[in-house]
Amino acid sequence: MDGSAEVIAVRGDIITQRVDAVVNAANRRMRGGGGVDGAIHRAGGPEVLADCVRRFPHGLATGDAGWTTAGLMPARWVIHTVGPNHRRGETDRDLLLSCYRRCLEVADELGARTVAFPLVSAGVYGWPLDDAVDAAVTTLRGTGTRVREARIVAFGDSTHRAVTTRLGQV
């Protein structure tokens, strides 16, 4: 039976993480964008976009996940997931939880044992920070997986504090 991943907080940049897979908070079109999505596409190079076009010709549904090469990044794979856009009225928390579950399922299919996650939907999509942190920690800790380490990578100090505080509460 699968266990659960050890969830840790890391202050840093997701594109430099030396892990098996990094998670991209993507948009439905799967053609690159802003925030984490844009950073991953820039760092991975044109191979990431080319793989997105090939694997996801019609995009990806909110709450789902799929993988591509990581291109020039230190990771082997990018696991793309589409979070709900809270600013546009997509407030179904189950879709956000699904993002983390599906990422772990994809990681298991790939054989990834270390995965770096951003806080899905917490940036430009406007999901409230404390709830985004709780959704990530609760789902990553509570989902059976062969992933050994799930890193929640926080680019900013306030986000890192929110994650470390939440990890200490459970």
Disulfide bonds with the S-S distance in Angstrom:
none
